[in-house]
Amino acid sequence: MAHILDIKTAGKPLNEAEKALIMIHGRGGSAQDILSLSQYLNVKDYALLAPQATNGSWYPLSFIAPVEQNEPWLSSAVKTIGKAVEKALAEGIKPENIYFFGFSQGACLTLEFLARNARKFGGATAIIGGVIGEKINRENYKGDFAQTPVFLGTSNPDFHVPVERVYATANIFREMNADVTEKVYQNFGHSINEEELELANSLIFV
């Protein structure tokens, strides 16, 4: 009932890189899928780490289901992201040089991990995601992002992620001193568009 730790790597070797990007795939996706997106990002000098969800899903139900219904997979998934961060730190990469990119279920997980572990990171891009839970438990979210840049991109409507949760997430991150940019695309659909990748490059991977 826990994820098997399986972190795929690409890009520069961790022990040679100054920056690391942790990429989190969506439901039914794979670490290799999300790593392939890196070719569109300004990350050629980064070490890339992409944890693989056991059975292709980070948690079984919707991210806005009651949290206990997604356990114990959700807690295990959050810990998995933490282990990827620890792997980068252990190779001497500073927290402010650790970056995140998540899509869909992976965006939700990325945002949940960050909100629970706020500090000065390099930056984060979350495409179609929000913090997790039927109701937002603000008490879970502590720390100071110290102006870490965060880009939230989404479609309205989106079948999986209500735009209201994206806005609520943006507000929480601002309260925690993140430098948040959100962009809502009308009727774009559940995917990543070219402009979002360009914005990630201009806002995060600079």
Short mmCIF file of the C-alpha atoms (twelve columns), coordinates in Angstrom:
data_MODEL
# 
_entry.id   MODEL 
# 
loop_
_atom_site.group_PDB 
_atom_site.id 
_atom_site.type_symbol 
_atom_site.label_atom_id 
_atom_site.label_alt_id 
_atom_site.label_comp_id 
_atom_site.label_asym_id 
_atom_site.label_seq_id 
_atom_site.Cartn_x 
_atom_site.Cartn_y 
_atom_site.Cartn_z 
_atom_site.pdbx_PDB_model_num 
ATOM 1   C CA . MET A 1   0.000   0.000  0.000   1 
ATOM 2   C CA . ALA A 2   2.929   2.319  -0.654  1 
ATOM 3   C CA . HIS A 3   4.778   3.460  -3.734  1 
ATOM 4   C CA . ILE A 4   7.935   1.573  -4.624  1 
ATOM 5   C CA . LEU A 5   10.681  4.168  -4.882  1 
ATOM 6   C CA . ASP A 6   11.625  4.334  -8.573  1 
ATOM 7   C CA . ILE A 7   13.222  7.610  -9.667  1 
ATOM 8   C CA . LYS A 8   14.141  7.855  -13.349 1 
ATOM 9   C CA . THR A 9   16.901  10.282 -14.259 1 
ATOM 10  C CA . ALA A 10  17.970  12.223 -17.332 1 
ATOM 11  C CA . GLY A 11  19.886  15.355 -18.181 1 
ATOM 12  C CA . LYS A 12  23.142  16.088 -16.400 1 
ATOM 13  C CA . PRO A 13  24.321  13.621 -13.744 1 
ATOM 14  C CA . LEU A 14  23.313  14.863 -10.290 1 
ATOM 15  C CA . ASN A 15  26.901  15.023 -9.093  1 
ATOM 16  C CA . GLU A 16  27.821  17.319 -12.009 1 
ATOM 17  C CA . ALA A 17  24.759  19.584 -12.043 1 
ATOM 18  C CA . GLU A 18  24.147  22.781 -10.117 1 
ATOM 19  C CA . LYS A 19  20.377  22.627 -10.636 1 
ATOM 20  C CA . ALA A 20  17.830  19.827 -10.472 1 
ATOM 21  C CA . LEU A 21  14.319  19.577 -11.899 1 
ATOM 22  C CA . ILE A 22  11.879  17.121 -10.336 1 
ATOM 23  C CA . MET A 23  9.145   16.176 -12.830 1 
ATOM 24  C CA . ILE A 24  5.903   14.560 -11.650 1 
ATOM 25  C CA . HIS A 25  3.717   12.700 -14.171 1 
ATOM 26  C CA . GLY A 26  -0.070  12.518 -14.205 1 
ATOM 27  C CA . ARG A 27  -2.447  9.606  -13.711 1 
ATOM 28  C CA . GLY A 28  -1.814  6.917  -16.287 1 
ATOM 29  C CA . GLY A 29  1.363   8.650  -17.413 1 
ATOM 30  C CA . SER A 30  4.933   7.673  -16.741 1 
ATOM 31  C CA . ALA A 31  8.224   9.133  -15.623 1 
ATOM 32  C CA . GLN A 32  9.530   8.738  -19.175 1 
ATOM 33  C CA . ASP A 33  6.539   10.658 -20.586 1 
ATOM 34  C CA . ILE A 34  7.113   13.663 -18.359 1 
ATOM 35  C CA . LEU A 35  10.886  13.563 -18.858 1 
ATOM 36  C CA . SER A 36  10.315  13.854 -22.619 1 
ATOM 37  C CA . LEU A 37  8.746   17.291 -22.018 1 
ATOM 38  C CA . SER A 38  12.090  18.579 -20.794 1 
ATOM 39  C CA . GLN A 39  13.180  19.050 -24.415 1 
ATOM 40  C CA . TYR A 40  10.834  22.071 -24.527 1 
ATOM 41  C CA . LEU A 41  12.200  23.624 -21.337 1 
ATOM 42  C CA . ASN A 42  15.354  25.646 -20.720 1 
ATOM 43  C CA . VAL A 43  16.870  22.923 -18.567 1 
ATOM 44  C CA . LYS A 44  19.749  21.510 -20.599 1 
ATOM 45  C CA . ASP A 45  22.189  22.005 -17.698 1 
ATOM 46  C CA . TYR A 46  19.843  20.536 -15.080 1 
ATOM 47  C CA . ALA A 47  19.790  17.077 -13.566 1 
ATOM 48  C CA . LEU A 48  16.301  15.671 -14.181 1 
ATOM 49  C CA . LEU A 49  14.541  13.376 -11.708 1 
ATOM 50  C CA . ALA A 50  11.134  11.829 -12.348 1 
ATOM 51  C CA . PRO A 51  9.619   9.473  -9.772  1 
ATOM 52  C CA . GLN A 52  7.408   6.730  -11.212 1 
ATOM 53  C CA . ALA A 53  4.050   6.133  -9.504  1 
ATOM 54  C CA . THR A 54  3.406   2.483  -8.702  1 
ATOM 55  C CA . ASN A 55  0.694   1.248  -11.096 1 
ATOM 56  C CA . GLY A 56  0.778   4.612  -12.881 1 
ATOM 57  C CA . SER A 57  -1.311  6.540  -10.352 1 
ATOM 58  C CA . TRP A 58  -0.248  8.575  -7.322  1 
ATOM 59  C CA . TYR A 59  -3.537  8.085  -5.476  1 
ATOM 60  C CA . PRO A 60  -6.745  6.269  -6.452  1 
ATOM 61  C CA . LEU A 61  -9.531  8.872  -6.432  1 
ATOM 62  C CA . SER A 62  -10.029 12.488 -7.450  1 
ATOM 63  C CA . PHE A 63  -7.768  15.031 -5.751  1 
ATOM 64  C CA . ILE A 64  -10.908 16.672 -4.307  1 
ATOM 65  C CA . ALA A 65  -12.135 13.454 -2.688  1 
ATOM 66  C CA . PRO A 66  -11.845 13.325 1.120   1 
ATOM 67  C CA . VAL A 67  -8.146  12.893 1.893   1 
ATOM 68  C CA . GLU A 68  -8.633  9.722  3.929   1 
ATOM 69  C CA . GLN A 69  -10.135 8.002  0.871   1 
ATOM 70  C CA . ASN A 70  -6.859  8.529  -1.015  1 
ATOM 71  C CA . GLU A 71  -4.736  7.108  1.785   1 
ATOM 72  C CA . PRO A 72  -2.297  5.517  2.306   1 
ATOM 73  C CA . TRP A 73  -1.249  6.191  -1.295  1 
ATOM 74  C CA . LEU A 74  -1.357  9.977  -0.969  1 
ATOM 75  C CA . SER A 75  0.980   10.138 2.030   1 
ATOM 76  C CA . SER A 76  3.332   7.705  0.309   1 
ATOM 77  C CA . ALA A 77  3.278   9.856  -2.849  1 
ATOM 78  C CA . VAL A 78  4.132   13.023 -0.901  1 
ATOM 79  C CA . LYS A 79  7.008   11.146 0.746   1 
ATOM 80  C CA . THR A 80  8.210   10.006 -2.689  1 
ATOM 81  C CA . ILE A 81  8.569   13.626 -3.821  1 
ATOM 82  C CA . GLY A 82  10.422  14.324 -0.580  1 
ATOM 83  C CA . LYS A 83  12.828  11.488 -1.354  1 
ATOM 84  C CA . ALA A 84  13.542  12.956 -4.794  1 
ATOM 85  C CA . VAL A 85  14.347  16.286 -3.112  1 
ATOM 86  C CA . GLU A 86  16.584  14.501 -0.585  1 
ATOM 87  C CA . LYS A 87  18.402  12.773 -3.440  1 
ATOM 88  C CA . ALA A 88  19.237  16.159 -4.980  1 
ATOM 89  C CA . LEU A 89  20.239  17.681 -1.639  1 
ATOM 90  C CA . ALA A 90  22.488  14.703 -0.883  1 
ATOM 91  C CA . GLU A 91  24.457  15.494 -4.063  1 
ATOM 92  C CA . GLY A 92  25.051  19.046 -2.886  1 
ATOM 93  C CA . ILE A 93  22.316  20.803 -4.875  1 
ATOM 94  C CA . LYS A 94  20.978  23.726 -2.843  1 
ATOM 95  C CA . PRO A 95  17.230  24.007 -2.168  1 
ATOM 96  C CA . GLU A 96  17.086  27.266 -4.121  1 
ATOM 97  C CA . ASN A 97  18.389  25.317 -7.147  1 
ATOM 98  C CA . ILE A 98  15.708  22.605 -6.978  1 
ATOM 99  C CA . TYR A 99  12.800  23.066 -9.399  1 
ATOM 100 C CA . PHE A 100 9.502   21.260 -9.950  1 
ATOM 101 C CA . PHE A 101 7.244   20.522 -12.919 1 
ATOM 102 C CA . GLY A 102 3.973   18.623 -12.535 1 
ATOM 103 C CA . PHE A 103 1.017   17.887 -14.798 1 
ATOM 104 C CA . SER A 104 -2.553  17.018 -13.746 1 
ATOM 105 C CA . GLN A 105 -2.417  14.510 -10.873 1 
ATOM 106 C CA . GLY A 106 1.310   15.234 -10.772 1 
ATOM 107 C CA . ALA A 107 0.602   18.982 -10.553 1 
ATOM 108 C CA . CYS A 108 -1.724  18.399 -7.605  1 
ATOM 109 C CA . LEU A 109 0.894   16.272 -5.870  1 
ATOM 110 C CA . THR A 110 3.634   18.822 -6.582  1 
ATOM 111 C CA . LEU A 111 1.554   21.649 -5.123  1 
ATOM 112 C CA . GLU A 112 0.569   19.593 -2.075  1 
ATOM 113 C CA . PHE A 113 4.200   18.674 -1.383  1 
ATOM 114 C CA . LEU A 114 5.353   22.270 -1.767  1 
ATOM 115 C CA . ALA A 115 2.596   23.739 0.408   1 
ATOM 116 C CA . ARG A 116 3.494   21.280 3.179   1 
ATOM 117 C CA . ASN A 117 7.217   22.000 2.827   1 
ATOM 118 C CA . ALA A 118 7.484   25.670 1.900   1 
ATOM 119 C CA . ARG A 119 10.967  27.137 1.669   1 
ATOM 120 C CA . LYS A 120 13.009  28.967 -0.939  1 
ATOM 121 C CA . PHE A 121 13.100  26.641 -3.939  1 
ATOM 122 C CA . GLY A 122 14.175  27.423 -7.493  1 
ATOM 123 C CA . GLY A 123 10.622  27.486 -8.821  1 
ATOM 124 C CA . ALA A 124 7.636   25.349 -9.758  1 
ATOM 125 C CA . THR A 125 5.364   24.865 -12.750 1 
ATOM 126 C CA . ALA A 126 2.039   23.123 -12.143 1 
ATOM 127 C CA . ILE A 127 -0.201  22.571 -15.159 1 
ATOM 128 C CA . ILE A 128 -3.831  21.788 -14.251 1 
ATOM 129 C CA . GLY A 129 -3.580  21.193 -10.514 1 
ATOM 130 C CA . GLY A 130 -4.361  22.430 -7.025  1 
ATOM 131 C CA . VAL A 131 -3.769  21.498 -3.415  1 
ATOM 132 C CA . ILE A 132 -5.408  18.229 -2.411  1 
ATOM 133 C CA . GLY A 133 -8.513  17.446 -0.371  1 
ATOM 134 C CA . GLU A 134 -12.302 17.750 -0.411  1 
ATOM 135 C CA . LYS A 135 -11.801 20.779 1.810   1 
ATOM 136 C CA . ILE A 136 -8.534  22.680 1.997   1 
ATOM 137 C CA . ASN A 137 -6.803  22.045 5.323   1 
ATOM 138 C CA . ARG A 138 -4.818  25.250 5.649   1 
ATOM 139 C CA . GLU A 139 -3.186  23.980 8.877   1 
ATOM 140 C CA . ASN A 140 -1.177  21.481 6.810   1 
ATOM 141 C CA . TYR A 141 0.591   24.284 4.962   1 
ATOM 142 C CA . LYS A 142 3.468   25.969 6.730   1 
ATOM 143 C CA . GLY A 143 6.662   27.768 5.882   1 
ATOM 144 C CA . ASP A 144 7.807   30.655 3.705   1 
ATOM 145 C CA . PHE A 145 8.524   30.369 -0.017  1 
ATOM 146 C CA . ALA A 146 10.711  33.495 0.135   1 
ATOM 147 C CA . GLN A 147 9.450   34.634 -3.282  1 
ATOM 148 C CA . THR A 148 9.937   31.286 -5.049  1 
ATOM 149 C CA . PRO A 149 8.371   31.738 -8.510  1 
ATOM 150 C CA . VAL A 150 5.359   29.496 -9.111  1 
ATOM 151 C CA . PHE A 151 3.449   29.223 -12.389 1 
ATOM 152 C CA . LEU A 152 -0.045  27.725 -12.436 1 
ATOM 153 C CA . GLY A 153 -1.589  27.054 -15.851 1 
ATOM 154 C CA . THR A 154 -5.038  25.540 -16.369 1 
ATOM 155 C CA . SER A 155 -8.074  25.242 -18.609 1 
ATOM 156 C CA . ASN A 156 -11.567 26.425 -17.710 1 
ATOM 157 C CA . PRO A 157 -13.499 24.284 -17.576 1 
ATOM 158 C CA . ASP A 158 -11.399 21.255 -16.751 1 
ATOM 159 C CA . PHE A 159 -13.083 17.920 -16.109 1 
ATOM 160 C CA . HIS A 160 -10.705 17.012 -13.264 1 
ATOM 161 C CA . VAL A 161 -9.621  20.318 -11.704 1 
ATOM 162 C CA . PRO A 162 -12.141 23.085 -10.941 1 
ATOM 163 C CA . VAL A 163 -10.693 26.500 -11.710 1 
ATOM 164 C CA . GLU A 164 -11.831 27.661 -8.244  1 
ATOM 165 C CA . ARG A 165 -9.322  25.273 -6.668  1 
ATOM 166 C CA . VAL A 166 -6.536  26.657 -8.866  1 
ATOM 167 C CA . TYR A 167 -7.372  30.196 -7.696  1 
ATOM 168 C CA . ALA A 168 -7.586  29.068 -4.049  1 
ATOM 169 C CA . THR A 169 -4.193  27.377 -4.404  1 
ATOM 170 C CA . ALA A 170 -2.674  30.513 -5.923  1 
ATOM 171 C CA . ASN A 171 -3.959  32.528 -2.964  1 
ATOM 172 C CA . ILE A 172 -2.503  30.092 -0.421  1 
ATOM 173 C CA . PHE A 173 0.873   30.200 -2.142  1 
ATOM 174 C CA . ARG A 174 0.780   34.008 -2.181  1 
ATOM 175 C CA . GLU A 175 -0.020  34.019 1.547   1 
ATOM 176 C CA . MET A 176 3.068   31.834 1.983   1 
ATOM 177 C CA . ASN A 177 5.199   34.401 0.112   1 
ATOM 178 C CA . ALA A 178 5.475   32.709 -3.276  1 
ATOM 179 C CA . ASP A 179 5.657   34.816 -6.431  1 
ATOM 180 C CA . VAL A 180 2.651   33.322 -8.215  1 
ATOM 181 C CA . THR A 181 1.574   33.703 -11.833 1 
ATOM 182 C CA . GLU A 182 -1.611  31.975 -12.934 1 
ATOM 183 C CA . LYS A 183 -2.959  31.685 -16.469 1 
ATOM 184 C CA . VAL A 184 -6.392  30.302 -17.301 1 
ATOM 185 C CA . TYR A 185 -7.120  29.181 -20.876 1 
ATOM 186 C CA . GLN A 186 -10.775 29.019 -21.847 1 
ATOM 187 C CA . ASN A 187 -11.905 25.605 -23.130 1 
ATOM 188 C CA . PHE A 188 -8.377  24.478 -23.862 1 
ATOM 189 C CA . GLY A 189 -8.791  20.932 -22.598 1 
ATOM 190 C CA . HIS A 190 -6.793  18.659 -20.339 1 
ATOM 191 C CA . SER A 191 -3.332  19.086 -21.799 1 
ATOM 192 C CA . ILE A 192 -0.256  21.296 -21.871 1 
ATOM 193 C CA . ASN A 193 -0.066  24.051 -24.468 1 
ATOM 194 C CA . GLU A 194 2.890   25.735 -26.093 1 
ATOM 195 C CA . GLU A 195 2.349   29.052 -24.348 1 
ATOM 196 C CA . GLU A 196 2.447   27.355 -20.946 1 
ATOM 197 C CA . LEU A 197 5.856   25.917 -21.780 1 
ATOM 198 C CA . GLU A 198 7.023   29.348 -22.947 1 
ATOM 199 C CA . LEU A 199 5.744   30.919 -19.719 1 
ATOM 200 C CA . ALA A 200 7.477   28.225 -17.666 1 
ATOM 201 C CA . ASN A 201 10.718  29.127 -19.452 1 
ATOM 202 C CA . SER A 202 10.315  32.888 -18.999 1 
ATOM 203 C CA . LEU A 203 9.084   32.758 -15.393 1 
ATOM 204 C CA . ILE A 204 10.783  29.704 -13.872 1 
ATOM 205 C CA . PHE A 205 13.660  28.356 -15.941 1 
ATOM 206 C CA . VAL A 206 15.515  31.618 -16.459 1 
# 
